[in-house]
Amino acid sequence: MRIFIFISVCIFLTILLLQPQNMIARFQSDTSRDANEWVDTNITPPPVSTIQTQKEKAFENELAAQMAVLATRYEENIRFPNYSVPITRGQTDLLQPLQVLPVQLNLGPDADSTAYLAPDQYIFFHGDSLTATLKTSGPTKATHVRIELVENNNSIARFHVKEKDQTFTASLEHSSSQWPVNLHIRAQFKFGEHGDLSILSPIKYSPDNGSITSVGESYIDGANLAIPVTLDIKQAGRYRLAVNFFDETGSPLAHLNAKQNLNIGSNQWILNVHSEVLRAAAQPGPYYVDTWTLTKLPERPGIKTSYGSSAVGKVVVKGFPLEEYDDTPWEDPKDKARLEFLKKLQ
């Protein structure tokens, strides 16, 4: 979030600096219009230069106000380290990173029938059976259903399809490790008066690079609540480990993540929750963690991101009194320098 805010400001300023003539033209246009609006011949209108100065000053004040808002948002965000970012219930992209979203056929607002396609999971691993479901609702029936695995819209395998009450269950038993990571499942069918239609749903098809195997007992490490994690890695490389952190009632508190180089075999990893997150929520624990993701990062350009699995799910995390943590505020020199830059823009 903090980088997004900073980049947004930089893009805005770049556009402004690269196209100053547009801003000047706008001021000149406004100035000419305002000058022409003086119709009382007994009153001397103010000089054009004065009106232009007023317009420029108003624009500067508006820009300064926008910079102040962005600086305030940025300052609030950098209270917390990147490895322990507060989240809310509305951030479903973080809370449900592997959620399967059915792709619905859009036939318009007046259509009385519809169809949607959903894979049974978002990430499939080499050797897994690939499965998906096509469903329809309403009076129109799907016929001549064909479900395929496609790469760049080219069919590479065909699913076996079973139908019951307009629910089409598709399975592909024999998968190949030669297939790429980014694939789609495509359903093609006739849909009454709508004719021949198709739906595409994206999936990931990845080597199983390793697994999250266990979570140890938490402990205090300075300003952090440390959560040890054990992984069994099959492919050495640089990984990103992420999980969501909740209070005992299920309210999300933070998104935990870190990057680390891992070797083949058993690896130990510590995920940290910064105590500022716990103090901000006034939550001494206990807590729990859930929705794990293990991602193998590309080693070089052209290599696709791939994935690992998790043998653990929801795990209870022991809490401690908040006064036992080091209360030194979090500070990153780079974040601080960016904040000073935003403040100077005001």
N, C-alpha and C positions, 0 to 999 in steps of 0.2 A: 504493500500500500504506500509506504513512504517513498519508494523509488517511483511509483506511478505518479504521485503528486509532483515530485521534483521534475520528472520528465515532461509532464504536462505543461509546467511553467516554462521549461526550456523551449518546447515546441512553439508555445504561444509567442514567446519573445523572438524566436527565430523568424516566424511569419511576419511579426511586426517590423523587424529590422530589415528583412529582405524585400518588403513591399511598402516602404515608407511613402511612396508616391500615392498609394491608395488612401492612406490616412490624410495626407496633405490635400488630396482632391476632395475628400469628405469635408475637411475644414473649410476649404475654399467655397465649396458648394453651399454649406450652411451659412458661411459669412455673407455670400452674395444674396442669398434668399432673405436673411435677416435685414440686410441693408435695404433691399427693395421693398420691405414691408412697411417702411416709414412713409406714410402718406400725408401727414399733417405738414403742410408747407410752412407753418409758423414755428415749427420745432426743428432745430438742426439735428439731424441724426448723428450718432457717435461715429467716429472714424472707423473705416473698415478694419484697420489694424487693431483697434481696441476690441471689436467684436471677435476677431480671430484669436486674440490673446485670451479672451474669456472662454472661447470654445476649447482651446488647447488646455487651459487650466482645468476645465471641467473634465476633459478626457483624462488628464493626469491624476485628478482626484479619484475618478472611477477606477483607473488602473491600480492606484495605490490601495484602494479599498479591497480590490480583488486579491492583490498580493498579500494583504494583511490576513484575509480569510485563509488563504493557502498556507501561509506561514504558521498560523495557529493550528491548523489541522496537522501539518507536518510536525510541529513541536509536540503535539499530543501523541502522535504515532511513535516518535523516537524515544519515548519513555521506556519502551519495551524492546528487547533485542529481537533480531530476526528469527532466532531459533525458538521463540516463545511468544507468539503473536496472539493477542486477545481476539476472540471471535464471538459472533452472535448467532442466534437461530436462523437468521436470514441468509447466512453465507453457506448455501447448500453445496456450492462447488467444492468447499473444503470439508464440510460435514459428511457429504456423500460422494466421495471422489470416484467411486467405481459403480455408481448407480446406473442401472440400465433404464434409458428413457425410450419408451415405445415411439416409433416414427409413424405418425398418423397421416393417412392420405387426405389431402385437402381437396374436397370436391365443391367447395363453396358453401355459403351460409344456408342455402335453401335445400341442400342435399339431405335426404331422409335415410341414407345409408352411408356407412364409412367402413374403413379397414385400417388396421395398424399392424406393424411388424415389430417384434422385439426379440433379440437374442436372449438366451437364458442367462448369460453373464456377459460382462464387457470384455474381460480378458480371458482368453483361452491359451493354454500352454501346449507346446509340442506333444503330440500323442493323445491329447484330449479328443473326445467326441465333440463335434460342434453341433449345437442345438439351437433352434429358434422356433417361434410361434407366430403364425399369421392368423388374426382374428377379424371377423366382420360382424357388423351389427346392422339391423334394419332389414327391410324387405328384399333388397338386392342381394343376390347370391354370387359368390366368387366361383368361377369354374376354370378349368384348364390351368390349374395352379402349378407353377414351376418355381422352385427355390434353388438358388445357386450361390456359390462363393465366387466373388469377383475381385479382380485387381485392376485398378484403373479402368473399370467398366468392362473388362474382358473376363468372361467366365473361365474359372480354373477347376471347378468341381461342382457336382450336382448333388443336392440333398435328397434323401428318401423322405417322402411326404405321406403322412396319414391324416385323414380328415374325419371329424366327428362334430356334427352340429355347427358347421361353418367355423370350426377351429382346426387349423392345419398345423400339425406338429411335424417339424422337419429335423432330421438328424443326418450327420455326416460322420461315419464311423472311422474312416481311414484318412488321417491327416498326414501332411508331409512337412518335414522340417525345412524344406526348401522354400516354402511359402514365406512371403515377407510379413513384417509386423503389422502394417496398416492394410486392412482388408475391409470389404463390405459383404453383407449378406443381402441378396436381391431377391425379392418376390415379384414374379410376373404372373398376371392372371387376367381373365375377362371379367368385367364387372357390369353386367347388364347393359343398359343404354350408354354407359360411360365408355364402353369399348375396352381395348387392351390398356392395362395400367401396370405400373411397377412401383415398388417402394425399395429404397436403399437404407440399410442400417449399418453404421460403422462398428467394427470390432477391432480388438488387438489380438494378434496371434504371435505369442512370444516364446522364446526358450525359457524354461524354468531356471532362472539364474541362482536361486537360493530361497531360503525360507526363514521367517522369523519363528524361532522355536520356543522361547520362554521369556518371561519377564521376572526380574528379581525384585527384592524388597527395596523400597525407596529409602533415601537418606538425605540429610542436609549437607550441601557442599557450598559453603559460603553464602552467597545470595540466591542459590538455586536449590530447588528440590530435584535431586538426581534420581532417574529411573533407569536401572541397568537392563539391557536387552541382549539376548543371545541369538545369534544367527548362524545358520549353516549355509555357507556360500559354495556354489558349484562353479561359478565363473569369476575369476579375479577381476577387479576393476573399481571404478569410482561409483558409489551408490548414494542415493538419497533415501533416507528413512523418515517417514512421517506418520503421525497419529494424532487423534483429537483427544483433548483432555477436558473432563467434565467434573462438576461437583457431584455429590452423592445423590442429588435429586434429578440429575440428568441435564442440568443447564450447562451449555458449552462455556468453557472458560478460556481455552487457548488451543491454537494449532501448533504442535511441536514438530520440528523438522531439523535435520542436520545432514551434511554431506561428509563422506569419509571414504578413504581407500580401503578395500577389504581384500583379504587373501582367501584362497580356497580352503574350506574347512570351517571349524568353529571360530566365530568372531564375537567379541564383546563390544557393545556400543552403549554409551550413556546419553539418554535424552534428558534435557534439562527444562524445568519450568522456573522462570525467573520469579522471585518472590514479589516483585512489583505487581505482577498479574494477580497473585493471591491476595495481596493487600488491597488492590483496587476493587476486588470482588468481596473482600472481607470473608474469605473462605479458608479456614485452617485445615479442612479435610474431615473425613476421608474423601477420596476422589476415585475416579476410574478413567481408564483409557480405552479407546475403541476406534474402529475403522483404520486399520493399518494399511500402509502402502510401502512397498519396497521397489525402487526404481533403479535400474542400471543405466547410468548416463552415457551418452555417446563418447567414444574415445577420440573420434576425429570427425570432421565434416563428412556427411554422406552416410554415417552409421546411424541407425534409428534407435531411439530409446526403447529399452525392453524392460521386463518386469520380473519380480520374484513373487513368492506367495507368503502366506502367513498361516501358521498352525495354531495361533492364539487369536482370540477375539477380545471380548470385554474382560478387562483385568482390573481388580480393585487396587488402588494405590494408597498407601498409608500417608496420613498427613501429620503435621507437627504444629505447635503453637507459632503464630506468625512472628512473635518477638524473638524467636530463636534464630531467625535468619539474619544475615548481614544486611543492614538497611542502607548500604551505600547505593545511591542512585545509579542506574545504568547509564553509561555514556559512551558513545562511539565517536571518535574524532572526525570521521568522514561525515556522519550525520550532523554533527555540530557545525562543521564548515558549511554544509549545504543550508542549514537553518540560517546561519549568519548571512549567506548570500541572499536568501529570500527576504530577510529583514531589510537588507540594504536596498532592495528593489522598491521598497515602500517609499 
